[in-house]
Amino acid sequence: MNTEFNINAQTQLFIGPTNETIEFVHNALQNVFCKNNGCKTCVRCSQIRQNEHPSIFWLKPEKQYTLDQLEIIFEKITFTLDEDEKFFIIFESADLLNQACSNKLLKSIEEPKPGYYFLFLSQRKEQILPTIRSRCITTYFYNENEGSQNSELFNFFINPNSSPLIFLKTLDKINISEQDSIELLDGLIKHWSTNAKQALLNNDNDSYMHASHVIDILESGFSKPPMPGSSKTFWKNLYLKIQN
Ligand SMILES: [Zn+2]
């Protein structure tokens, strides 16, 4: 599956087989920190693979995550990073974050401070508490379930050059529920809001206007969410509005 790491999103959820998600995140981090495009052989790359890089906290639970385990994060993020500095906090087996831990994390992931990234890895999205899920851009590594269908649709809505014809064909063969539609909508609005913010920072007015335009249309979808059975029409209409 051809997926790219979205460096603009500070909170991300990766759903898929454990080995695959770990491999993907390791590669993404190597591309961020390695001076040779993620060469896999330098000191930084090997620190990353061993989860020993100084700008990464890679957390794994024993049985469940504990509040004590999270303290190290809260201590760390009291520090403001230098401009261009990045710090990653990874939760392997994020499904083992219980309610108490998730609640404690919410504030930090709601508005992450510049440069801080929170990446959550899990095998199934249903096992991630909705409070966390709703705040993350989600990438799926499964091929045969609705999750990957969502991510297929997602890609059409973030790629300005996607083909309407292929979009309609794709839409035709998938099944997307109302609940999934809302989640997808939420993820897309977060994606485009991040893009808009970034465009503002870069003084890129055209990109900013485009992102705002897309956000307006997506938000209009929230005010008229799909009724049972009408998800496909819903997505088709949004897509056509954005294309025009
Ligand atoms: Zn390297």
Residues whose N, C-alpha, C, O or C-beta is under 5 A from the ligand:
A	BS01	ZN	C34 N36 G38 C39 K40 T41 C42 C45
